[in-house]
Amino acid sequence: MTPTTRDDCLRRDEKDPLAGFRDEFLLPSGTVYLDGNSLGALPAATPGRVARTVEQEWGERLIASWNEAGWWEKPRTLGAGIAPLVGAAPHEVVVGDGTSANLFKALVAALRLNPERHVVLGERGNFPTDLYITEGVSEIMGAVERRVHADNRAALAGALAAGDVAVLLLSHVDYSTGALRDMAEITRLAHANGTLVVWDLCHSAGALPVELASDRADFAVGCTYKYLNAGPGAPAFLFAAERHHAASRQPLTGWHGHARPFDFSAGYAPAEGASRFLSGSQPVVAAAALEASLELWQRVDLGLLREKSLALTDLFIEATRPAGLRLATPREPERRGSQVSLRHPDGYAMVRALIERGVVGDFRAPDILRFGFAPLYLRYADVFDAAQALVEVVRSGEWRDPRFAVATGVT
Ligand SMILES: *Cc1c(COP(=O)(O)O)cnc(C)c1O
């Protein structure tokens, strides 16, 4: 049942099995943070973990830490920490570089695994970097790019049925609308048409249970600085299904992906397993922050996380109804990520006015007011208050103040 009063919400918070996690985050007081889908909050353990890496591992042990502190193995040990969150085996995930770079590697590898075909199928309205990287990959690989509406099943099926699509790139959860795609069914459909699938998990890793292995995904990439709380610019992850390891050839053939990097031999030979997707040295200090957040994430029951996420998004959808904004997010829970998007042409000013009231969401052009729900540190009462604030901002017209119309750099 969706709580309907603030008292209901307080009672839900008292019974919430995930409530204890809130104390494991450092949150600014007086703020309801609904932007954890863009930059996740800071875990309380992170500053100490980063300081230890800097002061002890680097400062005292210097170069010995590549072995002693496990720096060299971090892409694999951190990958193994992400694996259970995305339904993969530990050796199928590596951490390193950014999502954009990993998309490039995964797309090229997938195209090379399907050499008879030359079409990359993407989705209209995907996050821009996915579109831009696809453009760049297509140019380098001599491939042709096509785009469909991912939520139009007939259009997607039609595009795959053309029989010439080498690889399909989809976001599991749409960054703008929060629509969740059926990974198992779409992957099955793609495979039936001879197409490999690269899934972008930026808005699903840490937001809901993901089952890459049982859904038969071929490749996947994702951020760790959103729902996984690893900090701004934290390294990304890449998943490659074990069945593709031996034949996969990625294009950024640096020494960290070499079979014997310390032979310093003249020729490239790819490492076994997902390690062949690594390229060069990784940001070890940033990796320490990811390590701290993953220690916390290992203790999270993803079933409970999903339950609370849907309850919070339901609550927000219901409680913001009086604002009269159009809902862009699917109303059916099974088609929704951990986000609620509302539409209004003046959404930018509305979000700015809301931030001034201590409720942090964001705006995505052309007209999306976007709110992310991180179940580990949000309380039902917070979400109730945030919804009330939005209703007041819209009804009072306070967003019409000219100071809210001035664009800032990062939105
Ligand atoms: C956030 C996001 C990215 C980010 O890519 P970076 O390389 O980390 O900047 C990529 N794809 C999607 C779908 C995203 O939501």
The ligand as a Tripos MOL2 file, in Angstrom:
@<TRIPOS>MOLECULE
LIG
   15    15     1     0     0
SMALL
NO_CHARGES

@<TRIPOS>ATOM
      1 C1         25.5600    8.6170  -16.8640 C.3       1 LIG1
      2 C2         25.5510    7.8500  -18.1380 C.ar      1 LIG1
      3 C3         26.7390    7.6900  -18.8690 C.ar      1 LIG1
      4 C4         27.9950    8.3790  -18.4080 C.3       1 LIG1
      5 O1         29.1100    8.1290  -19.1650 O.3       1 LIG1
      6 P1         30.5190    8.6640  -18.6350 P.3       1 LIG1
      7 O2         31.5030    8.1270  -19.5690 O.co2     1 LIG1
      8 O3         30.6640    8.1940  -17.2280 O.co2     1 LIG1
      9 O4         30.4540   10.1600  -18.6250 O.co2     1 LIG1
     10 C5         26.6760    6.8910  -19.9990 C.ar      1 LIG1
     11 N1         25.5270    6.3090  -20.4010 N.ar      1 LIG1
     12 C6         24.3630    6.4710  -19.7180 C.ar      1 LIG1
     13 C7         23.1160    5.8030  -20.1920 C.3       1 LIG1
     14 C8         24.3480    7.2540  -18.5690 C.ar      1 LIG1
     15 O5         23.2150    7.4490  -17.9110 O.3       1 LIG1
@<TRIPOS>BOND
     1     1     2 1
     2     2     3 ar
     3     2    14 ar
     4     3     4 1
     5     3    10 ar
     6     4     5 1
     7     5     6 1
     8     6     7 2
     9     6     8 1
    10     6     9 1
    11    10    11 ar
    12    11    12 ar
    13    12    13 1
    14    12    14 ar
    15    14    15 1
@<TRIPOS>SUBSTRUCTURE
     1 LIG1         1 GROUP 0 **** ****
